[in-house]
């Protein structure tokens, strides 16, 4: 591999020398520029693999360079060097298109991590195939946004209703970015009891509290070198929001009972179906944490806003279920006009239930069990459907076990006895947890 070339933009000779020495040990050659004008001239005639710019320069600032590079040197990742604690400026740089930022005084380990991740961007031309299905305009926009944000290290907040596929979007951002070979650690913030939250997030040392019989690595540390996905972040108690903010700002963690802090190097992605802006106004979510995680917002559309994709998704789900059954014309029309309050997750559950209940080769409207109640009755209707579903499963389980026993567990013969195809029987045996 040919030697890489970096541009350092800073008017302080000591900083330039430190960066030149550090990058030199990484086999990266360095050129420097003391101001905005010289930097633009160099970027205009030479290809650089990475650019590091100070925020304050004699004839302008780093934000001007970041914005200029998006048009004039779009393939070059640029990281901004900011004053310690100047989070607002760092966030602004990320929004303008900076790859990442590093605070003074420079942490050389952090600097090396940033540079190594930036240099991996060149190898991202071969994107993994998207698992986000749909030909609608909203989904094209989402895929374009994923492509853009995956090349950055800026925190991304993924908004959208429950069941729209926010975790899938987070995984695609991770898989398409320079940290793809690192871990992807999803954390459901609403599923961890408040009293265990700090230990689960940050880990603990043996003997730090009653029951701490050994050291434990926290979920945050588990994401080191990769991506930490904080799902349902709106459910974090205010006390944990303060601690999480410090972790994000300082890139350090102190496990419970530890005497020293540990460095933390992971990209932060978050998601919730709630309106964080409204929660900030109501004092239920910290404003400083909101601005820190919401550098870039990516909205995942509701299924009713991309109805053109419903039949594409339905066909994919049926293939995934290994189902022989197909939707009849009336069922197809019904899916296209249904508003899907539960989004893609509801479509998956609906089709899974339909495949289980369908006794012929065609799934009809009645097999789909769509919700027809008003919004005020949705909870009751859903509960009634759930209870009915349980009863139907019990009846099916009894009939299948009886048929298997009659045929001495010959599944082909049992399927014929039940009027099912072999694949339908195999699916229902797996679904209902029936074993010999």
N, C-alpha and C positions, 0 to 999 in steps of 0.2 A: 504494500500500500504506500502510495506517495505521501510525503510529509504534508500534514495539514497546515493551514495558514489562518491565523487569527488577527483581527484588528482590535487594538486596545485604544480607546478614546479617553484620554485623561490629561489634564495639564499639570498633574503632580508627578515629577520624575520618580519619586520613591514608589508610588503605586504602580507606575509603568514597569519599573524594574522588578518589583515583586511579582507582578503578573507574568512578565516575560520569563523569569526564572521558573515559576510554577508550571507554566505551559510548556516550557522547554523540556522539563522532566517528563512531560506527557508526549514528547516527540511532536510538539506543535510549534511551528515557527511563528514569530510575532512581528507585526509592524505596528507603529503607534501614530496617533494624531493628537495634537494638543487642543484642538477646538472643532467646532461643527463644520466650518468651511473646509478645513483640511480633510476631515473625515469623509465628507461627501465627495470630495475630489478623488480620494483613494478608492472609495466604494464604487465610483463611477467607472474606473478603469481596471480594477483588479478584482478577481473572484476570491472571496474569503469564505472559509468554512464556518466561522463564528465571529461574532462581534461582541465586545464587552465595552460598555460606555458608562462613564460617570454621569450622575444626574446634573451636576452643576459645572458648566463650562464657561470660558471667558466670553464667548459670543452667542450663547444660547443655552439650551439644556438637552438632556438625554431624551426627553419626550419628543422633542423636535426631530431628533435622529430616528427614533423608533417609528414615528409616523411617516417620515420621508422614505424609510427603507421598505415599508409595506408596498410602495409603488415602484421604487427605483432599484431595490435589491431584495425582492420578495422571497428569494430562496435562502437567504442568509439568516439563521437564527440569531437574535440579539438579546443579550441579558443586560440588565441595568443595575448599576452599583448605586445604592441609596444610602442616605444617612441613617444611622441606627434609630429604629422606632418610627421612621417616616412611612407608615403603612399606607397612608392615603396616596402618596406619590407612587409607591410600588404598585398599588392596585390600578392606578391610572395608566401606568406603563403597560401592565398586563392587558388592560382593555384596549389599548392602542395596538397591541400585537406583539409585545415583548414575549420572548420564550419563557423567561424567568427573571428573578432579581436576586441580588445578594446584598446584605447590609454591611456597612462598615462598623467596627473593624472587621476586616475580611477573615472569614473562617475558611482556611485553605481546603479542608476536607469537603466542605459544602461547595466550594468553588469547583473542585475537581468533579464532584457528582454532577453539577450543572453542566459543565463542559462535556463530560462523557455522554450525558443524555442528549445534549444538543447535537453532537456529532453523529448520533444514531439516526437523526431525522433523514439524512441522505438515503438511508436504506429502507425508507418507508414508502417508496414508490409502488411497491407491490403490496397493495392493501389486501387484508384478508377478506374473503367473500362476506358481504353483509348478510346477517341473519335477521335483518329488519325488513319484513316483507311489505309490499304495497307499491302500486304505481301511481297513487294519487299525488297531487302537487304538495300537500303538507308533508308527505313522507319523503319526497325528493328533497324538500327543504331541510328536514331533520338529518338526512344522510349527508347533505352538503355541510351542515353545521358540525356534525360529528367529525368529518374529514378535516375541517378547519381547527377545531379545538383539540383534536388528538395530537397535533404537532406542537402544542404549547404545554406548559406546565401550570397554566393559570387554573385556579379553582373553578369548577363548573357546578352550578346548581341546576338540577334537572327538575322541572316542575311539570305537573300534569295530574289528572285524576287517578284514583286507584284503578289498577288493572290495565293501565295503558302500556306498560313495558318499560318503566323507568330504569329498573336494574339491568335489563338487556341493553339499553342505551349506554349505561355506565360501563358495562363489560366491553361494548364495541369501542368506546373511547379508549379504554385501557389496551385492548387488543390491537388497535390501530396506531398506538403511540410508541415512543421510544422505551417505555417501561414494560412492553408486552411480555418480555421474558422474566419479569418479576412477578410477585404474587398479586392477586386481586382479592382483597379482603372485604366482603360485604358485612356491615354491622347494622342490625335492625335496632335503632335507638329506642324504639317503643317496646321492645320485647325483653329488655334487661331490667330486673328489679332495681329500684333506686339505691337500695342499701348495698348492692353488689356492683353497681355501675363503675365506680372508680377502679376497683380491682380488675373487673373484666376489661376495661379500656386500657389501663396503664400497667397492669400486672402488680405483683407484690413479692416481697422477700420472705423467706421462711421465718416464722416466728413474729411477723409484724403485727399479727392480731390472732385472736383465738380461732383455730381452724386452719391457719396458714402453716400446713405441715411441710411444705416445700416451696421453692421458688416457682413463680408462675409468670410466663410471658403474656403480656396483654395483647389485645386485638390490634391496638395501634402499632406496637412493635412488630407484630406479625406481618404488617404491610410494608416494612422497611424495604426500600428498593423497588417498590411497586406502587399500587394504588389502594387507598383506603376509601371505601364507599360507605358514607354515612346515610343510610336509608331512614326515612321518617325522622329527620333531624329536628323537626318541630317538637317532637316528644321529649327532647332532652330537658331535664330540670335546669333552672337558671344557674344553680351552683356548678353543674357540669359544663354549662355553656362557658363559664368563666375559665375553667381549667382547659377546655378544648381550645378556646381562643389563644391561650398562652402557648399551647403546643404548636399551633399553626404559625404563630408569629415568631416564636423562638427556635422552632425545629428541635426542641428538646423535650424529654419526658423524664419524670421522676417516679418510678414505681413506689408503691406504698412500702415504707420501711427502708428504702434505699438511701444511702448517704450522699450519693452523687447523681447528677442528671445524666441521661443517655441521649445521644444524638438521634434524630429522627429524620428519615429521608423518604418521603412518599408523597405522591400527588393526592390531593383531596378532592373527591367528588361527593356531592350530597344530593338528596332528593326528599321531597315531601309532597303529599297531595293537598296540604293546607296552604293558605295564603300567608307567607312569611311577612310581607309588608304590613298586612293588617295586624298580625301578631306583634310586630315591632311597635306599631301605634298604640296597641293595647297594653304594652309593657310586658308581654308574655314571651318575647324573644329579644335577646340583646341586639341593639342596633349595630354595635361594633363587630359582633360576630357575623351578623347578616351581611354587612358590606365586605367582610373578609372572605366569606364562602360564595358570595353572589357576584364574583368578578365578571363571570359570563353566565347568562341564563340560557338554558336550552329547554324549550317547551315541547313536550310530547303531546300531540293532539289527541282528543277523545275519538273513539271509533266512529261516533255519529258524525264527526267532522271530516271523516275520510271514508265515507260509505262505499266508495268505489272499490275499496280494498277488502270488503267483507267476504266476498266469495273466494278471493285469492287466499285469504287466511283460512277460511273454512276448508278448502281443498287441502291445504297444507296440514291442518290439524287432523283431518281424517286419515291422511297418509301416515302421520305420526302415530295414530292410534292403530295402524295396521288393519283398518276397517274395510270390509268389502262393500259396505253400505254407501249409497250415494244420496244426495239431496234431490227430492223430486222438484218439479217446477214451482209448485205452490210454496214449498219450504224455502227455496231460493228467493222468491219474491218477498216472503215474510222477513227473511234475514235482511234484505236490502232496505226495508221500511222500518225496522225495529231500531229504537234509539240507544240500546245497550248501555244502561246506567252503570254496569260493571265492566264495560269496555272489553278488551281482548280476553281478559281472564274469564269474564262471563261467557263469551263465545266458546272458549275452550271447555268450560264446565258443561255448557248446554249441549255441545256435540258429544262429549264423553258420555253424558247421561243418555242422549238419543241413541248412540251406538249400542249401549247396554240394553235399552228398552226395545229397540227395533227388532221385529221378528221376521221382517221381509228384507229384501235387498235395497229398499228405498226408505229413506228417512222422510217422514211426513211432518206437517205442521204440528200435529198433536204430540209427536215424539220430542219436539223441541222444548215444550213447556215454557213458552215465553211469558214473562211477567205482563199482566194486563191491568193490575191494580193501580190506583192513584198513588202519588208519591207518599202520601200520609199513611197508606196501608202497605207500603213496600216491605217493611220489616216483617209484618205479620204474614204477608203472602209468602215471603221467602222462607220463613220458619215452617209454614204449612207445607211448602214444596219439599223442604228438607225432610220433614217427618214422613211424608208420602214416599219420598225416595228411599228412605230407610226400610219402609214396609215392603216396597217393591223388591229391593235387594234381598231381603229375607226370603221372599217367595221364590225369587230366581235361584238363590243359593240352594234352597231345599230341592227345587226341581232338578238342578244340575247334579247335585250329589246323588239324588235318587236315580237319575239316568246313568251316571257313572257306575253306581253299584249294580244296576241291572245288566250293564254291558261289561262287567268286570274291568272297569276302567279303560275300556277301549274307546278312546276319544272320538275316533271317526264314527263308530257305531252310535255313541252317545249323542254326537252332533246330529246325526240322521234322525234319531229318535225324537230330538227336541225341535227339529225343523230348522236347524242352524247350519251355517257352513262351518268347516273345521276351524277356520281362522276366527270366526265370531265366538265359537265356544272357547277357544284358547284364550282370547282376549278377556272373556267374562270370568274364566277360572282365575286368571291373574288379577283382574279388577276386584273380584269378590273375596280374594284371599283363600281360595279353596285349594287344599293340597290332599294328596292321597292319604 
